[in-house]
């Protein structure tokens, strides 16, 4: 494990002597990290174990949800309710009270979704999520048959839960994140190994969608997956070898190398801790920069 500076500005984001800590280990495959400010704890999914775990500095690791239907991405809506992408149920759900979830989206035009993967919530109550086919595979929620002919990105309307297709132009849509001003939506395509950028206006019209950055490294395992941005618009993305850090102009300014396939990231604690899910482990790095914690 190491931190690599590719531009002097990177030192203002992460100190050269920053420590990469293992805070939890021994899982099957970790995903969906999400910080909870009220309980000072981190939630994360272990997809093959079909569980959501909770970690805190005071209590260590506890089971938060025993049967999570092979959950992946997690976030909070503006009211602080947990939103989960569930592979096995092929749905996006909301927790109404501890342990009880209701379905927000499970079908599009009468056909089952593939396997909702990553999710973000917006301040007006809109929920956006990606829907690749990974959860149809045995061990990740399947085996199950694909009903839709594409792998889309969707918005759930906050008033009536209507499912609105944003785009079906991805091969494997995966991580997604808004820019700090909420005017740009970044979406990773895992198979094509790039990140695309869409312009978003106040009426939820999407334009653009051009390739914003590519993540290629023949000497490292892993592909683009979950992403987060800091308050200055620098983008942190899971990718080959660990975490790639881009400035707002899509230049790679640094990398965090980890030991296995990195899946996702979350800001937590005072916003300066970056939590990273990576195969069987969860890591933490204290940063000089910081990011917003959902719901923001």
LOTI-263149 format. One record per residue (C-alpha): residue in three letters; x, y, z negated; residue number from 1. Coordinates in steps of 0.2 Angstrom, whole numbers, plus 5000, padded with zeros to 4 digits. Layout:
% residues N
ALA | X | Y | Z | NUM
...
This chain:
% residues 296
UNK | 5000 | 5000 | 5000 | 1
UNK | 5006 | 5017 | 5004 | 2
UNK | 5001 | 5035 | 5009 | 3
UNK | 5009 | 5042 | 5025 | 4
UNK | 5009 | 5061 | 5029 | 5
UNK | 5008 | 5065 | 5048 | 6
UNK | 5006 | 5083 | 5046 | 7
UNK | 5012 | 5095 | 5032 | 8
UNK | 4994 | 5100 | 5028 | 9
UNK | 4991 | 5083 | 5022 | 10
UNK | 5000 | 5087 | 5006 | 11
UNK | 4986 | 5099 | 5002 | 12
UNK | 4973 | 5085 | 5003 | 13
UNK | 4983 | 5071 | 4994 | 14
UNK | 4999 | 5073 | 4984 | 15
UNK | 5014 | 5063 | 4990 | 16
UNK | 5015 | 5054 | 4973 | 17
UNK | 4996 | 5050 | 4972 | 18
UNK | 4993 | 5032 | 4965 | 19
UNK | 4982 | 5020 | 4974 | 20
UNK | 4973 | 5010 | 4960 | 21
UNK | 4964 | 4994 | 4960 | 22
UNK | 4949 | 4997 | 4949 | 23
UNK | 4939 | 4981 | 4953 | 24
UNK | 4944 | 4965 | 4962 | 25
UNK | 4939 | 4947 | 4965 | 26
UNK | 4924 | 4950 | 4976 | 27
UNK | 4919 | 4942 | 4993 | 28
UNK | 4918 | 4958 | 5004 | 29
UNK | 4914 | 4975 | 4996 | 30
UNK | 4904 | 4989 | 5005 | 31
UNK | 4893 | 5004 | 5002 | 32
UNK | 4902 | 5013 | 4988 | 33
UNK | 4891 | 5027 | 4980 | 34
UNK | 4895 | 5037 | 4964 | 35
UNK | 4881 | 5041 | 4951 | 36
UNK | 4884 | 5057 | 4942 | 37
UNK | 4871 | 5054 | 4928 | 38
UNK | 4879 | 5037 | 4923 | 39
UNK | 4897 | 5041 | 4928 | 40
UNK | 4898 | 5025 | 4938 | 41
UNK | 4901 | 5018 | 4955 | 42
UNK | 4889 | 5006 | 4964 | 43
UNK | 4895 | 4995 | 4978 | 44
UNK | 4888 | 4980 | 4988 | 45
UNK | 4896 | 4963 | 4989 | 46
UNK | 4888 | 4958 | 5005 | 47
UNK | 4891 | 4939 | 5005 | 48
UNK | 4887 | 4938 | 4987 | 49
UNK | 4870 | 4947 | 4990 | 50
UNK | 4873 | 4958 | 4975 | 51
UNK | 4875 | 4976 | 4970 | 52
UNK | 4888 | 4979 | 4957 | 53
UNK | 4891 | 4994 | 4945 | 54
UNK | 4908 | 5000 | 4939 | 55
UNK | 4912 | 5012 | 4926 | 56
UNK | 4928 | 5017 | 4917 | 57
UNK | 4920 | 5012 | 4900 | 58
UNK | 4912 | 4996 | 4904 | 59
UNK | 4921 | 4989 | 4919 | 60
UNK | 4911 | 4979 | 4932 | 61
UNK | 4892 | 4974 | 4929 | 62
UNK | 4879 | 4967 | 4940 | 63
UNK | 4867 | 4981 | 4945 | 64
UNK | 4856 | 4970 | 4957 | 65
UNK | 4856 | 4952 | 4957 | 66
UNK | 4848 | 4948 | 4974 | 67
UNK | 4851 | 4963 | 4985 | 68
UNK | 4846 | 4954 | 5002 | 69
UNK | 4864 | 4956 | 5008 | 70
UNK | 4864 | 4974 | 5005 | 71
UNK | 4877 | 4985 | 5014 | 72
UNK | 4877 | 5004 | 5014 | 73
UNK | 4870 | 5014 | 4999 | 74
UNK | 4865 | 5032 | 4996 | 75
UNK | 4854 | 5043 | 4986 | 76
UNK | 4839 | 5053 | 4993 | 77
UNK | 4836 | 5071 | 4987 | 78
UNK | 4826 | 5065 | 4972 | 79
UNK | 4841 | 5054 | 4967 | 80
UNK | 4832 | 5037 | 4972 | 81
UNK | 4844 | 5023 | 4978 | 82
UNK | 4842 | 5019 | 4997 | 83
UNK | 4849 | 5003 | 5003 | 84
UNK | 4852 | 4995 | 5020 | 85
UNK | 4848 | 4977 | 5018 | 86
UNK | 4854 | 4964 | 5031 | 87
UNK | 4844 | 4949 | 5026 | 88
UNK | 4827 | 4958 | 5025 | 89
UNK | 4832 | 4969 | 5041 | 90
UNK | 4826 | 4984 | 5032 | 91
UNK | 4830 | 5001 | 5024 | 92
UNK | 4823 | 5001 | 5006 | 93
UNK | 4821 | 5014 | 4992 | 94
UNK | 4822 | 5010 | 4973 | 95
UNK | 4806 | 5016 | 4964 | 96
UNK | 4812 | 5010 | 4947 | 97
UNK | 4826 | 4999 | 4942 | 98
UNK | 4826 | 4983 | 4951 | 99
UNK | 4810 | 4987 | 4962 | 100
UNK | 4812 | 4992 | 4980 | 101
UNK | 4800 | 4997 | 4993 | 102
UNK | 4802 | 4996 | 5012 | 103
UNK | 4805 | 5012 | 5022 | 104
UNK | 4809 | 5004 | 5039 | 105
UNK | 4810 | 4987 | 5046 | 106
UNK | 4803 | 4987 | 5063 | 107
UNK | 4805 | 4998 | 5079 | 108
UNK | 4791 | 4997 | 5092 | 109
UNK | 4785 | 4981 | 5085 | 110
UNK | 4801 | 4972 | 5084 | 111
UNK | 4812 | 4968 | 5069 | 112
UNK | 4827 | 4979 | 5066 | 113
UNK | 4844 | 4971 | 5068 | 114
UNK | 4853 | 4973 | 5052 | 115
UNK | 4853 | 4991 | 5045 | 116
UNK | 4871 | 4995 | 5040 | 117
UNK | 4876 | 5012 | 5034 | 118
UNK | 4865 | 5027 | 5029 | 119
UNK | 4864 | 5045 | 5025 | 120
UNK | 4850 | 5056 | 5017 | 121
UNK | 4847 | 5074 | 5022 | 122
UNK | 4841 | 5088 | 5010 | 123
UNK | 4824 | 5088 | 5019 | 124
UNK | 4821 | 5070 | 5015 | 125
UNK | 4826 | 5063 | 5032 | 126
UNK | 4836 | 5047 | 5031 | 127
UNK | 4848 | 5042 | 5045 | 128
UNK | 4855 | 5024 | 5047 | 129
UNK | 4864 | 5013 | 5060 | 130
UNK | 4858 | 4996 | 5065 | 131
UNK | 4871 | 4984 | 5072 | 132
UNK | 4870 | 4966 | 5073 | 133
UNK | 4883 | 4961 | 5060 | 134
UNK | 4870 | 4955 | 5047 | 135
UNK | 4862 | 4943 | 5059 | 136
UNK | 4877 | 4932 | 5057 | 137
UNK | 4878 | 4917 | 5045 | 138
UNK | 4885 | 4923 | 5028 | 139
UNK | 4880 | 4941 | 5031 | 140
UNK | 4862 | 4939 | 5029 | 141
UNK | 4858 | 4927 | 5044 | 142
UNK | 4858 | 4917 | 5054 | 143
UNK | 4844 | 4927 | 5063 | 144
UNK | 4839 | 4931 | 5081 | 145
UNK | 4841 | 4948 | 5088 | 146
UNK | 4824 | 4955 | 5094 | 147
UNK | 4829 | 4972 | 5100 | 148
UNK | 4839 | 4973 | 5116 | 149
UNK | 4850 | 4987 | 5109 | 150
UNK | 4859 | 4993 | 5093 | 151
UNK | 4853 | 5010 | 5088 | 152
UNK | 4854 | 5024 | 5077 | 153
UNK | 4838 | 5030 | 5069 | 154
UNK | 4830 | 5044 | 5058 | 155
UNK | 4816 | 5040 | 5046 | 156
UNK | 4804 | 5055 | 5046 | 157
UNK | 4802 | 5061 | 5028 | 158
UNK | 4783 | 5064 | 5029 | 159
UNK | 4777 | 5048 | 5036 | 160
UNK | 4792 | 5036 | 5037 | 161
UNK | 4790 | 5036 | 5056 | 162
UNK | 4806 | 5028 | 5064 | 163
UNK | 4814 | 5039 | 5077 | 164
UNK | 4827 | 5033 | 5089 | 165
UNK | 4842 | 5045 | 5090 | 166
UNK | 4853 | 5035 | 5102 | 167
UNK | 4854 | 5017 | 5109 | 168
UNK | 4871 | 5021 | 5117 | 169
UNK | 4883 | 5012 | 5105 | 170
UNK | 4890 | 4995 | 5106 | 171
UNK | 4891 | 4993 | 5087 | 172
UNK | 4885 | 5009 | 5078 | 173
UNK | 4892 | 5008 | 5060 | 174
UNK | 4898 | 5022 | 5048 | 175
UNK | 4890 | 5039 | 5050 | 176
UNK | 4892 | 5056 | 5041 | 177
UNK | 4887 | 5074 | 5042 | 178
UNK | 4900 | 5088 | 5043 | 179
UNK | 4899 | 5100 | 5028 | 180
UNK | 4888 | 5112 | 5037 | 181
UNK | 4876 | 5098 | 5043 | 182
UNK | 4877 | 5104 | 5061 | 183
UNK | 4888 | 5089 | 5067 | 184
UNK | 4884 | 5070 | 5065 | 185
UNK | 4899 | 5059 | 5066 | 186
UNK | 4895 | 5040 | 5071 | 187
UNK | 4908 | 5026 | 5072 | 188
UNK | 4907 | 5013 | 5086 | 189
UNK | 4917 | 4999 | 5078 | 190
UNK | 4920 | 4988 | 5094 | 191
UNK | 4925 | 5003 | 5105 | 192
UNK | 4936 | 5009 | 5091 | 193
UNK | 4931 | 5027 | 5091 | 194
UNK | 4920 | 5041 | 5083 | 195
UNK | 4908 | 5051 | 5092 | 196
UNK | 4901 | 5068 | 5087 | 197
UNK | 4883 | 5074 | 5090 | 198
UNK | 4877 | 5092 | 5088 | 199
UNK | 4861 | 5093 | 5077 | 200
UNK | 4849 | 5108 | 5076 | 201
UNK | 4837 | 5113 | 5063 | 202
UNK | 4823 | 5104 | 5073 | 203
UNK | 4833 | 5087 | 5073 | 204
UNK | 4837 | 5088 | 5091 | 205
UNK | 4853 | 5079 | 5095 | 206
UNK | 4865 | 5084 | 5109 | 207
UNK | 4883 | 5080 | 5114 | 208
UNK | 4889 | 5063 | 5108 | 209
UNK | 4906 | 5064 | 5116 | 210
UNK | 4920 | 5054 | 5109 | 211
UNK | 4928 | 5064 | 5095 | 212
UNK | 4943 | 5053 | 5090 | 213
UNK | 4950 | 5035 | 5093 | 214
UNK | 4957 | 5024 | 5081 | 215
UNK | 4969 | 5011 | 5089 | 216
UNK | 4983 | 5002 | 5080 | 217
UNK | 4989 | 4985 | 5087 | 218
UNK | 4999 | 4982 | 5072 | 219
UNK | 4985 | 4983 | 5059 | 220
UNK | 4969 | 4974 | 5056 | 221
UNK | 4952 | 4982 | 5054 | 222
UNK | 4942 | 4994 | 5064 | 223
UNK | 4932 | 5010 | 5062 | 224
UNK | 4918 | 5008 | 5049 | 225
UNK | 4912 | 5020 | 5035 | 226
UNK | 4917 | 5038 | 5034 | 227
UNK | 4917 | 5053 | 5022 | 228
UNK | 4921 | 5072 | 5024 | 229
UNK | 4929 | 5084 | 5012 | 230
UNK | 4922 | 5101 | 5009 | 231
UNK | 4934 | 5108 | 5022 | 232
UNK | 4928 | 5097 | 5036 | 233
UNK | 4942 | 5084 | 5036 | 234
UNK | 4936 | 5067 | 5040 | 235
UNK | 4941 | 5051 | 5031 | 236
UNK | 4938 | 5035 | 5041 | 237
UNK | 4940 | 5017 | 5037 | 238
UNK | 4950 | 5010 | 5052 | 239
UNK | 4965 | 4999 | 5056 | 240
UNK | 4976 | 4997 | 5042 | 241
UNK | 4966 | 5007 | 5029 | 242
UNK | 4960 | 5025 | 5029 | 243
UNK | 4963 | 5037 | 5043 | 244
UNK | 4962 | 5056 | 5039 | 245
UNK | 4958 | 5068 | 5053 | 246
UNK | 4957 | 5087 | 5052 | 247
UNK | 4941 | 5096 | 5059 | 248
UNK | 4950 | 5096 | 5076 | 249
UNK | 4951 | 5077 | 5077 | 250
UNK | 4970 | 5077 | 5074 | 251
UNK | 4976 | 5063 | 5063 | 252
UNK | 4985 | 5071 | 5049 | 253
UNK | 4988 | 5056 | 5037 | 254
UNK | 4984 | 5038 | 5033 | 255
UNK | 4982 | 5027 | 5018 | 256
UNK | 4988 | 5010 | 5021 | 257
UNK | 4979 | 4996 | 5011 | 258
UNK | 4981 | 4977 | 5011 | 259
UNK | 4966 | 4971 | 5020 | 260
UNK | 4951 | 4976 | 5030 | 261
UNK | 4944 | 4993 | 5024 | 262
UNK | 4925 | 4995 | 5025 | 263
UNK | 4919 | 5012 | 5017 | 264
UNK | 4923 | 5026 | 5006 | 265
UNK | 4914 | 5038 | 4993 | 266
UNK | 4918 | 5053 | 4983 | 267
UNK | 4916 | 5052 | 4964 | 268
UNK | 4919 | 5058 | 4947 | 269
UNK | 4923 | 5076 | 4948 | 270
UNK | 4923 | 5075 | 4967 | 271
UNK | 4942 | 5073 | 4968 | 272
UNK | 4942 | 5054 | 4967 | 273
UNK | 4941 | 5044 | 4983 | 274
UNK | 4934 | 5027 | 4980 | 275
UNK | 4938 | 5014 | 4994 | 276
UNK | 4930 | 4997 | 4997 | 277
UNK | 4942 | 4985 | 5005 | 278
UNK | 4938 | 4967 | 5007 | 279
UNK | 4938 | 4959 | 4990 | 280
UNK | 4944 | 4975 | 4981 | 281
UNK | 4939 | 4992 | 4976 | 282
UNK | 4952 | 5006 | 4975 | 283
UNK | 4953 | 5024 | 4969 | 284
UNK | 4964 | 5038 | 4974 | 285
UNK | 4964 | 5055 | 4965 | 286
UNK | 4965 | 5069 | 4978 | 287
UNK | 4969 | 5087 | 4979 | 288
UNK | 4954 | 5090 | 4990 | 289
UNK | 4936 | 5085 | 4986 | 290
UNK | 4920 | 5080 | 4993 | 291
UNK | 4901 | 5082 | 4989 | 292
UNK | 4892 | 5067 | 4980 | 293
UNK | 4875 | 5062 | 4986 | 294
UNK | 4862 | 5069 | 4984 | 295
UNK | 4870 | 5085 | 4989 | 296
